[in-house]
Every structure is written in structure tokens, then in C-alpha cells.
Amino acid sequence: MEVILIGDVGVPERHIAIDQWGAETMRRLDDGWCSAIDRETFQCTIYEQRPWICREFEMGADECLEARALYLTPSLTISG
């Protein structure tokens, strides 16, 4: 999922990418993971500066589970 930064301030530059249409997005690594996620703890390393959409998208909520079903293979989903 692409996280578009709309009016967000405070996200460190190293975590910002520019998409093909010129919009600022959260940078993703080559494997698709957000660059701000700590791979050992699975926590956001910029939690206090995270984008608005990350604040609104509640982990484990219906929208989250639907996104997981669309973007993750069954072997990668996390049981809740």
C-alpha cells in the first residue's frame, strides 16, 4: 500500500519518496516494507512524526485486516 503524504509535516526526509506523479509518499524498501518500520520489533521508528493516515489506520481494525488479505500471502498474515 502506498502512503501518500498530504499536508503532513515532520516526516524525516530519509523516509520520503516521490512517486511517478510527483506526490510525496512514505519510502518503501525494495521488498515493499515501509522504511520507518523496525524489522526486529515491527514498530514505527518515527511514531511521533508518523503521517496522518498512519495515525488513522488502526492496526487490527477491519480496514487493516482487509488490506492484509489483499496484499499479503496467507503465510505472511498475522493471526489476531
Phi and psi in radians as a Rosetta constraint file:
Dihedral C 1 N 2 CA 2 C 2 CIRCULARHARMONIC -1.556 0.35
Dihedral N 2 CA 2 C 2 N 3 CIRCULARHARMONIC 2.307 0.35
Dihedral C 2 N 3 CA 3 C 3 CIRCULARHARMONIC -1.818 0.35
Dihedral N 3 CA 3 C 3 N 4 CIRCULARHARMONIC 1.861 0.35
Dihedral C 3 N 4 CA 4 C 4 CIRCULARHARMONIC -1.493 0.35
Dihedral N 4 CA 4 C 4 N 5 CIRCULARHARMONIC 2.352 0.35
Dihedral C 4 N 5 CA 5 C 5 CIRCULARHARMONIC -1.638 0.35
Dihedral N 5 CA 5 C 5 N 6 CIRCULARHARMONIC 1.848 0.35
Dihedral C 5 N 6 CA 6 C 6 CIRCULARHARMONIC -1.949 0.35
Dihedral N 6 CA 6 C 6 N 7 CIRCULARHARMONIC 1.883 0.35
Dihedral C 6 N 7 CA 7 C 7 CIRCULARHARMONIC 1.182 0.35
Dihedral N 7 CA 7 C 7 N 8 CIRCULARHARMONIC 0.188 0.35
Dihedral C 7 N 8 CA 8 C 8 CIRCULARHARMONIC -1.399 0.35
Dihedral N 8 CA 8 C 8 N 9 CIRCULARHARMONIC 2.453 0.35
Dihedral C 8 N 9 CA 9 C 9 CIRCULARHARMONIC -2.223 0.35
Dihedral N 9 CA 9 C 9 N 10 CIRCULARHARMONIC 2.617 0.35
Dihedral C 9 N 10 CA 10 C 10 CIRCULARHARMONIC 1.801 0.35
Dihedral N 10 CA 10 C 10 N 11 CIRCULARHARMONIC -0.244 0.35
Dihedral C 10 N 11 CA 11 C 11 CIRCULARHARMONIC -1.233 0.35
Dihedral N 11 CA 11 C 11 N 12 CIRCULARHARMONIC 2.169 0.35
Dihedral C 11 N 12 CA 12 C 12 CIRCULARHARMONIC -1.009 0.35
Dihedral N 12 CA 12 C 12 N 13 CIRCULARHARMONIC 2.451 0.35
Dihedral C 12 N 13 CA 13 C 13 CIRCULARHARMONIC -0.913 0.35
Dihedral N 13 CA 13 C 13 N 14 CIRCULARHARMONIC -0.614 0.35
Dihedral C 13 N 14 CA 14 C 14 CIRCULARHARMONIC -1.138 0.35
Dihedral N 14 CA 14 C 14 N 15 CIRCULARHARMONIC -0.234 0.35
Dihedral C 14 N 15 CA 15 C 15 CIRCULARHARMONIC -1.861 0.35
Dihedral N 15 CA 15 C 15 N 16 CIRCULARHARMONIC 0.160 0.35
Dihedral C 15 N 16 CA 16 C 16 CIRCULARHARMONIC -1.911 0.35
Dihedral N 16 CA 16 C 16 N 17 CIRCULARHARMONIC 2.347 0.35
Dihedral C 16 N 17 CA 17 C 17 CIRCULARHARMONIC -2.147 0.35
Dihedral N 17 CA 17 C 17 N 18 CIRCULARHARMONIC 2.863 0.35
Dihedral C 17 N 18 CA 18 C 18 CIRCULARHARMONIC -1.982 0.35
Dihedral N 18 CA 18 C 18 N 19 CIRCULARHARMONIC 2.171 0.35
Dihedral C 18 N 19 CA 19 C 19 CIRCULARHARMONIC -1.415 0.35
Dihedral N 19 CA 19 C 19 N 20 CIRCULARHARMONIC -3.111 0.35
Dihedral C 19 N 20 CA 20 C 20 CIRCULARHARMONIC -1.145 0.35
Dihedral N 20 CA 20 C 20 N 21 CIRCULARHARMONIC -0.278 0.35
Dihedral C 20 N 21 CA 21 C 21 CIRCULARHARMONIC -1.771 0.35
Dihedral N 21 CA 21 C 21 N 22 CIRCULARHARMONIC 0.058 0.35
Dihedral C 21 N 22 CA 22 C 22 CIRCULARHARMONIC 1.566 0.35
Dihedral N 22 CA 22 C 22 N 23 CIRCULARHARMONIC 0.108 0.35
Dihedral C 22 N 23 CA 23 C 23 CIRCULARHARMONIC -1.469 0.35
Dihedral N 23 CA 23 C 23 N 24 CIRCULARHARMONIC 2.566 0.35
Dihedral C 23 N 24 CA 24 C 24 CIRCULARHARMONIC -1.381 0.35
Dihedral N 24 CA 24 C 24 N 25 CIRCULARHARMONIC 2.336 0.35
Dihedral C 24 N 25 CA 25 C 25 CIRCULARHARMONIC -2.339 0.35
Dihedral N 25 CA 25 C 25 N 26 CIRCULARHARMONIC 2.876 0.35
Dihedral C 25 N 26 CA 26 C 26 CIRCULARHARMONIC -1.222 0.35
Dihedral N 26 CA 26 C 26 N 27 CIRCULARHARMONIC 2.343 0.35
Dihedral C 26 N 27 CA 27 C 27 CIRCULARHARMONIC -1.230 0.35
Dihedral N 27 CA 27 C 27 N 28 CIRCULARHARMONIC 2.385 0.35
Dihedral C 27 N 28 CA 28 C 28 CIRCULARHARMONIC -1.977 0.35
Dihedral N 28 CA 28 C 28 N 29 CIRCULARHARMONIC 2.556 0.35
Dihedral C 28 N 29 CA 29 C 29 CIRCULARHARMONIC -1.345 0.35
Dihedral N 29 CA 29 C 29 N 30 CIRCULARHARMONIC 3.002 0.35
Dihedral C 29 N 30 CA 30 C 30 CIRCULARHARMONIC -0.959 0.35
Dihedral N 30 CA 30 C 30 N 31 CIRCULARHARMONIC -0.513 0.35
Dihedral C 30 N 31 CA 31 C 31 CIRCULARHARMONIC -1.562 0.35
Dihedral N 31 CA 31 C 31 N 32 CIRCULARHARMONIC 0.060 0.35
Dihedral C 31 N 32 CA 32 C 32 CIRCULARHARMONIC 1.691 0.35
Dihedral N 32 CA 32 C 32 N 33 CIRCULARHARMONIC -0.177 0.35
Dihedral C 32 N 33 CA 33 C 33 CIRCULARHARMONIC -1.282 0.35
Dihedral N 33 CA 33 C 33 N 34 CIRCULARHARMONIC 2.534 0.35
Dihedral C 33 N 34 CA 34 C 34 CIRCULARHARMONIC -1.076 0.35
Dihedral N 34 CA 34 C 34 N 35 CIRCULARHARMONIC 2.388 0.35
Dihedral C 34 N 35 CA 35 C 35 CIRCULARHARMONIC -1.181 0.35
Dihedral N 35 CA 35 C 35 N 36 CIRCULARHARMONIC -0.270 0.35
Dihedral C 35 N 36 CA 36 C 36 CIRCULARHARMONIC -1.580 0.35
Dihedral N 36 CA 36 C 36 N 37 CIRCULARHARMONIC -0.036 0.35
Dihedral C 36 N 37 CA 37 C 37 CIRCULARHARMONIC -1.539 0.35
Dihedral N 37 CA 37 C 37 N 38 CIRCULARHARMONIC 2.230 0.35
Dihedral C 37 N 38 CA 38 C 38 CIRCULARHARMONIC -1.335 0.35
Dihedral N 38 CA 38 C 38 N 39 CIRCULARHARMONIC 2.110 0.35
Dihedral C 38 N 39 CA 39 C 39 CIRCULARHARMONIC -1.215 0.35
Dihedral N 39 CA 39 C 39 N 40 CIRCULARHARMONIC -0.368 0.35
Dihedral C 39 N 40 CA 40 C 40 CIRCULARHARMONIC -1.502 0.35
Dihedral N 40 CA 40 C 40 N 41 CIRCULARHARMONIC -0.652 0.35
Dihedral C 40 N 41 CA 41 C 41 CIRCULARHARMONIC -1.820 0.35
Dihedral N 41 CA 41 C 41 N 42 CIRCULARHARMONIC -0.268 0.35
Dihedral C 41 N 42 CA 42 C 42 CIRCULARHARMONIC 1.061 0.35
Dihedral N 42 CA 42 C 42 N 43 CIRCULARHARMONIC 0.468 0.35
Dihedral C 42 N 43 CA 43 C 43 CIRCULARHARMONIC -1.853 0.35
Dihedral N 43 CA 43 C 43 N 44 CIRCULARHARMONIC 2.701 0.35
Dihedral C 43 N 44 CA 44 C 44 CIRCULARHARMONIC -1.287 0.35
Dihedral N 44 CA 44 C 44 N 45 CIRCULARHARMONIC 2.238 0.35
Dihedral C 44 N 45 CA 45 C 45 CIRCULARHARMONIC -1.441 0.35
Dihedral N 45 CA 45 C 45 N 46 CIRCULARHARMONIC -0.156 0.35
Dihedral C 45 N 46 CA 46 C 46 CIRCULARHARMONIC -2.152 0.35
Dihedral N 46 CA 46 C 46 N 47 CIRCULARHARMONIC 0.644 0.35
Dihedral C 46 N 47 CA 47 C 47 CIRCULARHARMONIC -0.853 0.35
Dihedral N 47 CA 47 C 47 N 48 CIRCULARHARMONIC -0.796 0.35
Dihedral C 47 N 48 CA 48 C 48 CIRCULARHARMONIC -1.232 0.35
Dihedral N 48 CA 48 C 48 N 49 CIRCULARHARMONIC -0.349 0.35
Dihedral C 48 N 49 CA 49 C 49 CIRCULARHARMONIC -1.954 0.35
Dihedral N 49 CA 49 C 49 N 50 CIRCULARHARMONIC 0.222 0.35
Dihedral C 49 N 50 CA 50 C 50 CIRCULARHARMONIC -1.113 0.35
Dihedral N 50 CA 50 C 50 N 51 CIRCULARHARMONIC 2.664 0.35
Dihedral C 50 N 51 CA 51 C 51 CIRCULARHARMONIC -1.122 0.35
Dihedral N 51 CA 51 C 51 N 52 CIRCULARHARMONIC 2.793 0.35
Dihedral C 51 N 52 CA 52 C 52 CIRCULARHARMONIC -0.941 0.35
Dihedral N 52 CA 52 C 52 N 53 CIRCULARHARMONIC -0.811 0.35
Dihedral C 52 N 53 CA 53 C 53 CIRCULARHARMONIC -1.090 0.35
Dihedral N 53 CA 53 C 53 N 54 CIRCULARHARMONIC -0.582 0.35
Dihedral C 53 N 54 CA 54 C 54 CIRCULARHARMONIC -1.216 0.35
Dihedral N 54 CA 54 C 54 N 55 CIRCULARHARMONIC -0.508 0.35
Dihedral C 54 N 55 CA 55 C 55 CIRCULARHARMONIC -1.288 0.35
Dihedral N 55 CA 55 C 55 N 56 CIRCULARHARMONIC -0.578 0.35
Dihedral C 55 N 56 CA 56 C 56 CIRCULARHARMONIC -1.502 0.35
Dihedral N 56 CA 56 C 56 N 57 CIRCULARHARMONIC -0.442 0.35
Dihedral C 56 N 57 CA 57 C 57 CIRCULARHARMONIC -1.513 0.35
Dihedral N 57 CA 57 C 57 N 58 CIRCULARHARMONIC 1.686 0.35
Dihedral C 57 N 58 CA 58 C 58 CIRCULARHARMONIC -1.333 0.35
Dihedral N 58 CA 58 C 58 N 59 CIRCULARHARMONIC 2.147 0.35
Dihedral C 58 N 59 CA 59 C 59 CIRCULARHARMONIC -1.084 0.35
Dihedral N 59 CA 59 C 59 N 60 CIRCULARHARMONIC 2.257 0.35
Dihedral C 59 N 60 CA 60 C 60 CIRCULARHARMONIC 1.556 0.35
Dihedral N 60 CA 60 C 60 N 61 CIRCULARHARMONIC -0.134 0.35
Dihedral C 60 N 61 CA 61 C 61 CIRCULARHARMONIC -1.281 0.35
Dihedral N 61 CA 61 C 61 N 62 CIRCULARHARMONIC 2.956 0.35
Dihedral C 61 N 62 CA 62 C 62 CIRCULARHARMONIC -0.936 0.35
Dihedral N 62 CA 62 C 62 N 63 CIRCULARHARMONIC -0.766 0.35
Dihedral C 62 N 63 CA 63 C 63 CIRCULARHARMONIC -1.067 0.35
Dihedral N 63 CA 63 C 63 N 64 CIRCULARHARMONIC -0.703 0.35
Dihedral C 63 N 64 CA 64 C 64 CIRCULARHARMONIC -1.108 0.35
Dihedral N 64 CA 64 C 64 N 65 CIRCULARHARMONIC -0.838 0.35
Dihedral C 64 N 65 CA 65 C 65 CIRCULARHARMONIC -1.119 0.35
Dihedral N 65 CA 65 C 65 N 66 CIRCULARHARMONIC -0.650 0.35
Dihedral C 65 N 66 CA 66 C 66 CIRCULARHARMONIC -1.130 0.35
Dihedral N 66 CA 66 C 66 N 67 CIRCULARHARMONIC -0.737 0.35
Dihedral C 66 N 67 CA 67 C 67 CIRCULARHARMONIC -1.122 0.35
Dihedral N 67 CA 67 C 67 N 68 CIRCULARHARMONIC -0.728 0.35
Dihedral C 67 N 68 CA 68 C 68 CIRCULARHARMONIC -1.036 0.35
Dihedral N 68 CA 68 C 68 N 69 CIRCULARHARMONIC -0.761 0.35
Dihedral C 68 N 69 CA 69 C 69 CIRCULARHARMONIC -1.094 0.35
Dihedral N 69 CA 69 C 69 N 70 CIRCULARHARMONIC -0.620 0.35
Dihedral C 69 N 70 CA 70 C 70 CIRCULARHARMONIC -1.334 0.35
Dihedral N 70 CA 70 C 70 N 71 CIRCULARHARMONIC -0.663 0.35
Dihedral C 70 N 71 CA 71 C 71 CIRCULARHARMONIC -1.853 0.35
Dihedral N 71 CA 71 C 71 N 72 CIRCULARHARMONIC -0.249 0.35
Dihedral C 71 N 72 CA 72 C 72 CIRCULARHARMONIC -1.994 0.35
Dihedral N 72 CA 72 C 72 N 73 CIRCULARHARMONIC 2.581 0.35
Dihedral C 72 N 73 CA 73 C 73 CIRCULARHARMONIC -1.330 0.35
Dihedral N 73 CA 73 C 73 N 74 CIRCULARHARMONIC 2.713 0.35
Dihedral C 73 N 74 CA 74 C 74 CIRCULARHARMONIC -0.927 0.35
Dihedral N 74 CA 74 C 74 N 75 CIRCULARHARMONIC -0.576 0.35
Dihedral C 74 N 75 CA 75 C 75 CIRCULARHARMONIC -1.272 0.35
Dihedral N 75 CA 75 C 75 N 76 CIRCULARHARMONIC -0.265 0.35
Dihedral C 75 N 76 CA 76 C 76 CIRCULARHARMONIC -1.786 0.35
Dihedral N 76 CA 76 C 76 N 77 CIRCULARHARMONIC -0.133 0.35
Dihedral C 76 N 77 CA 77 C 77 CIRCULARHARMONIC -1.249 0.35
Dihedral N 77 CA 77 C 77 N 78 CIRCULARHARMONIC 2.649 0.35
Dihedral C 77 N 78 CA 78 C 78 CIRCULARHARMONIC -1.808 0.35
Dihedral N 78 CA 78 C 78 N 79 CIRCULARHARMONIC 2.211 0.35
Dihedral C 78 N 79 CA 79 C 79 CIRCULARHARMONIC -1.232 0.35
Dihedral N 79 CA 79 C 79 N 80 CIRCULARHARMONIC 2.477 0.35
